[in-house]
Amino acid sequence: MPEMKCRKCQAEVMLPFQCPYCKGYFCPEHRLPENHECPRIELATQPRDYAPSPFVSQKEDSYEYTITYTPQTAKGKLRFSAKEIQHLAIATPLVVGVGLSLAEFIIYDYAHLALFTLIFAASFFTHEIAHKIAAQRRGLWAEFRLTVMGALLTLMSIVSPFFKIISPGAVMIAGYSDRETIGRISIAGPLTNICLSLAFFAASLVPTQFIGVFLLGTMFNAWIALFNLIPIGILDGLKVFSWDKRIWAAAFTLSLILTVHSYLYM
């Protein structure tokens, strides 16, 4: 088989790589557009109208998923794949189970128990769906996926009287994005919980037999928002903080006030 020379370094290569943009042939070291100063490199970074469906595989020792492709999808449409629905179907009883394990210590009749469990599960899933909606509105691929470690910790939380973590999975996102886009997607979850906290507090001001449950919903949603806005690790707060510190400070302060106020009010 005849050899060819790399256009960049002139090294002889038996199996050269062809650049899909400038059509030149290059060695493995210079095969990427940015490594051979491709004259048409703008095509490599230009968003596409479509892309192949992403292949998602879970890392054994990590919370994250590996995304092979980074697709653009139709903006503004809320879509759920069959795989995503399967993962949500498994995550739902896990979250509900944790809610029931908490409720048995503070609620003693079925009506209050059912309402608390509904609020508890809805608070978690609306947070995740808010991320999904914000991402899909911007044309990004976004689907909920279980994580092995998160699902196991949530399952342990059902039977443990002291250890409580609700994190069976998360919305995985892929696509062309920048810091502002990621920040806006990340703030969507905590803002949803802040709105729910305010709504449940308003509901608790109306004299009903469910005032205590509404106050629990107020405190629980405020705490979800506050915890997720901590600017560390994989939490939403770090992405929001990196994007806009003023927006992060306003959201964090509001969630902190709601958490403290609802705790004292209880």
HELIX and SHEET records of a PDB file:
HELIX    1   1 PRO A   28  HIS A   30  5                                   3    
HELIX    2   2 PRO A   33  ASN A   35  5                                   3    
HELIX    3   3 GLU A   42  THR A   45  1                                   4    
HELIX    4   4 ALA A   82  ALA A  103  1                                  22    
HELIX    5   5 TYR A  110  ARG A  137  1                                  28    
HELIX    6   6 VAL A  148  VAL A  159  1                                  12    
HELIX    7   7 ARG A  179  SER A  204  1                                  26    
HELIX    8   8 ILE A  211  ASN A  228  1                                  18    
HELIX    9   9 ASP A  236  TRP A  243  1                                   8    
HELIX   10  10 LYS A  245  TYR A  265  1                                  21    
SHEET    1   A 2 MET A   4  LYS A   5  0                                        
SHEET    2   A 2 GLU A  12  VAL A  13 -1                                        
SHEET    1   B 2 PHE A  17  GLN A  18  0                                        
SHEET    2   B 2 TYR A  25  PHE A  26 -1                                        
SHEET    1   C 2 VAL A  56  GLN A  58  0                                        
SHEET    2   C 2 TYR A  65  ILE A  67 -1                                        
SHEET    1   D 2 TRP A 141  LEU A 146  0                                        
SHEET    2   D 2 GLY A 169  ALA A 174 -1                                        
END                                                                             
